[in-house]
Amino acid sequence: MRRLLPIILLVFALALGTWTGWNKQKEPIGPSVRVEFIDVGQGDSILIKTPEGDAILIDAGEKEYGPKVVSHLRKLGVRRLRLVVMSHPHSDHIGGIPDVLNSFKVGGVLDSGYVHGTNTQERVLSIIEKKKIPYHRATQGMVFRFGDDVQLKVLAPGKQHLQGTSSDANNNSVVVQLITGRVKMLFPGDIERDGEGWLIASRQDIESQILKVAHHGASTSTSLEFLRLVKPEYVVISVGAGNEYGHPRKSTLKRLVKDRTGASMYRTDKNGTITIRTDGRRITVEAQNE
């Protein structure tokens, strides 16, 4: 019995390790899509890298975060961006875009087309024109394909921009869904209830395992009806620590709690830059601060 005791303890320890999450997430099998939610404080910046090496950037945070985004992309081996998505013209999303456009060769820009009239937006559009970067006004139904098994679908805005909403700039955000194999990721910019309502009424398939929470967790976004249709397994909030807006709001966090949605939550203000990998079946998540 004494000889068997070490073996019994080892088997028990291995089993316990499995139960407690030592092997909770296995590495994806085969080539994988890498998605980085870059910590840019109170703003958004998301990098998508495909197995073939294509790179897509969604937003680049405020102006002061432009150099950080450029440096982060270079560290990951990015030399060219196939597509830059500007979700909407607020500075916490496109402020760092000029640094990106001036640092990389860009195959095309996807924009909401909503005219905000700010100096930030005018500067970005001026650089796009000067560098003769192909410009696309996002419209529902557009599809961008990268390799054999990665596509980026545009779900919003529609042909006509929404008007008279709580924030037209936010509600006309570019909403894209990344699809690879069986895995879907939803990036809804800063849409609020009006934008979510339009998306729901459009009857498009928005179910996605990964959801980038809209508008940094504001109370005006992420309705229960929207969450019921998305059915996320993982939610990511891009938000700055101690921000003046009080994001993410407690009411939003209550709607997102795991007991209600079943989703695991990550936040850039607590977890730093968050990396998600998937081979189209399995999903792994790594956080800079764990």
N, C-alpha and C positions, 0 to 999 in steps of 0.2 A: 504493500500500500504506500509505503514511504517513497518507493521508486516511482510510483505512478503520480504522486502528488504534484511534482513540478510540471508534468505534462498536462494534468488537469487544470492547474493554475494558468498555464500558457493558453490553453484552449479557451478558458473563461475570459482571459484578458483580451484575446483577439475578438471574441464575440462582443465583449463590452465595448471595445473600440468601434466596432461597426455600429452598435446601438447608439453610442454617444456622438457619432459623427466624425470619427477619425477618418473614415473613408466615405464621407458624405457625398463628395463630388469627385467623380472620376474624370480624367482628362478625355476630351473628345477623341473619337477614333477617326483617323484620317485628317485631311485638310480641313481647317476650320476658319470661320469668319470671326474676326476680332472686332469688338466694339468698345471704344474707350469713352467713358463719360468723364471728360477732363475737368478737374476742379478749377473753375474760373470765378470763384466767389459767387456773387449774386448775378448769375448769368448762365448761359448755355454754351457748350461746345462739345461736339460729339464726333469722334473719328470712327469710320468704318473701314476695315481692311479686308479684302477678299482673299481667298486662297491663291488666286492668280496674281496678287500683288496690287490690284487696283485700290485706290484710296478715295474715299468720299468724306467730305467734312460738312457737318451741319452746324452752322454758327461758330462764333469765335469770341464770345464774351465782350466785355467792355474794352475800350481802346487800350487801357493799361495792361490788359491780358494778352494782347496780340503777340508780343515777343515770347511769352510763355507757351502759347499754342504753337507757334512756329518751331520753338526749341523742342517741344514734346513730339511733334510730328517728325522732325529730323532724327531724334533719338530712336524712333521706331522705323527708321529707314525710308520714310516717305520722301520722294524726290519730285513727284508729280501728283497732282490731284485730278482725277478723272472728272469729278463734279464737286462743286461747292454749293450747298443749299443754304440760302438765307431765309430762315423761317418767316421773319417779319422785320420791319425796319426800326425796331427799338434798339437803342445803343447797347443794351446788355446782351444783345444777340449779334449785332453786326459791327460793333465798335472796333473789334480786333480784325475784321475782314480785310481792311487795307494792308496790314502787315502780311497777311496770308497771300493776297493777290500779288504783292510785290516780292514775295520770297519763293513762290513756286510757279511752275508752269501749270496752268489750269485749263482743263479741257472744256469746261462749260460751267455756267452759273444758273442755278434754278432759284427763282425769286417769286414772291407772292404777287408782285406787280402792284401792290397797294402803295399809292403815293402819300408819303408822310410829310415830305417837304422839309425835313431837317437837314442841317449841314452834314451830319453823319451819312445820311442816305445819299445826298448829292455827291459827296466825296467818293463813296463806294461806286456809284453808277458812273462817275467820271473816269475812275481807274479802269472799270470794265470796258468802257468805250475806247479809252486811250490804248489799252492793250489788245483791243479787238477780240475779247473773250466771248465766245458764243453765249448769248443770253436767251434763257427760256422762261417764259411766264408760266408758272405752275398752273395746271388745270386738271381737274379730276379726270382720271382715265389714262394719264400719261404713264408710261412704264420705261424705266431705264434698266438695261440688262448688263450684268457684269459676269463674264464667263458663262459656264453651262448651267449653274444652279443658284445664282444670286440675282435677285431683281429688286428694284425699288419702285413701288407703286405710289402714285400721287392720288390721295383720297380727297384732298381739299387744297385750295378753294375751288368752287365751281366756276363756270364761265362768267358768271356775274358775281362781283364782290358783294358781301353782305353790307347793308347800310343801316344806320340808326341803331346800332347795338350798343352795349355798355362800353365797348372799345373796339371800333372797327379794325384798327391795326392788329389787335390780338386775335379777333375772331376770323380774320382773313389769313391767318397763319398758314404756311405750307404744312400740310399734314402728310407724312409719308410712312409707308409700311415696308419694312425690309423683310424679304421672304427668302429663306434658304432651306431646302428640304421640307421638313415638317415644322420648322420653327419660324415664328413671325415676331417682329418687333415693331412697336408703334411709337412714332415720334410726332406728337401733336403740337409742337411749338408752344404758343401761349394761348391757345383757344380757351374761351370761357363757355358759359352755359349756352349762349346763342350759337357758337361754333359747334359745340357738341350736339346741340339739337339739330342743326343742319346735317351733320354727319350721320346721326341716327336716322333722320328722315330719308337720307339718300339710300338707305338699305344696303350699304356696302358691308362686306365682311370685315369687321374691325377686331375680331377675336385675335388676341396676340398673347404669347407667353410672357413677353417682356414689354413693359409700358414705361416710357419716359413721362413722368407726371407733368401735366401742363402747368405753365405759369408758376413754376417753383413752389407748388403746393398752395396756391392762393385759394381762398374760400369760394371764389367765383368759378372755379373749375373743378373737374373730376366729380361729376354728379354720380349718384348711386346707379342711375339708369345706364350711364356711360360705362361704369365699372362692371355692371352685370353683363354687358355685351362684350367687353374686352376680355374679361375673365383672366386677368394676369396671374402669372405664377411668381413673377419678380417685378417690383416697381422701383424706379430710380428717381430721386428728387435732386435736381441740380439747384443748389441754394447756398447762399453765403451765411456764414456764422454771424449771429447777432445783427442781421440786416434790419433796416429801418421799417420794413413792411410787415414784420412779424411772420414771415414765411419760414417754414410751412405752417399754415394755420391749424389750430387744434381741431377744428371741425373737419378739415380735410384728412388729418391724420386719423381721426376716428373712423372715417369712411374707409381708410386704407388698412386698418389694423388687421393682422393676420387672422384673428378669430373670425373676422367678417369676410375678408376676401380670400384667405388662404395664401396670400402672397407674401414673400420675403421682401423686406424693405431695405433699401440702401440710400444714403444721403451723402452728397459730396461735402457738406459742412462737418459731418462726423466721420465719414469713411475715406475722405480724400478722393482721388481719381479711382474710378470703378471700371474694371475690365470684365467684359462678358465674352466668352468664347462658345461657339457652337459648331458642330459638324452637320447640323441639320436634323439631329436627333437628340443628342445630349447637350446640356447647357452647364457651363461652369462659370462661377463668379469669383473674382478676386478683388479685394479692396486694399487700397494703399495703407489705410489705417485699420487694422483688424485687432 
